[in-house]
């Protein structure tokens, strides 16, 4: 499966994880390479748009993503 379409320009990795390369690599393996349907950021992006993805939303925060989606639908 291909990498997430957002990976190259993902502000989470380019801003929040810039100083934590080992952790960023681990998160990318789990959420960005292959099936990215478990990524909270991707869920928001695909459902209601890139502009609605909070900069501080971590990929594992699906509960927050679901709340954001509900509030914006």
N, C-alpha and C positions, 0 to 999 in steps of 0.2 A: 504494500500500500504506500502511497505517496505521502510526502510531508504535508503538513497543514499549509493551506494557501496563505495564511497570515504570518507564518513563521519568520520570513525574511524581514518584515517590517513591524513585528510585534513589539509594541511599546513596553510590555511586561519584561521581555528579555533585554531589550535595548536600554531601558531605563532602570527598572527595579533590580534586575539580576546582574547588571554589568560588573559588579564587584564580587560576585559569587559564582565564578565559572563552573566549579564542580557541581554545585547544587543546580545550576541552570541546565547543565548537561543531563543530569538525572531527571529533572522535570520534563525536559524536551523528549527524552526517550519514552516517558510514560504518556505524555499528553499530546505531543506534536508530531511524532513519527508513527505513521500507521493510522489506527483508528483514533481520531481526535474528538469523538462524540462525547467523551467524558470530561472534556475541558470546559470549565465554566465560562471562560472568556469566549470560546468558540460558540457555545450555546447562545450567548447573548448576541454575538455578532451575526450569526445566521438567522436568528429569530426576529430581532428588532433593529439591527444595524450597528455598524462599527462605532458610531458616535455615542451610543448608549453603553459601551463597555467602560466601566470605571477603571481608571489607571491602577488602582490598588487592588483589583480583583485578582485573586490567585487562581490558578487552574483547578485546584481541588475544591473550591468553594461553590459547589453546585447548588447548595441550598440558597445561597445569596443570589446566584444567577437566576434561579427559578422565581425568587421574589421580584427581582428586577423585571423579568419578563412579564410576570403577572401584572405588575404596576404599570407597565407600558403597553399593554394590549387592550 
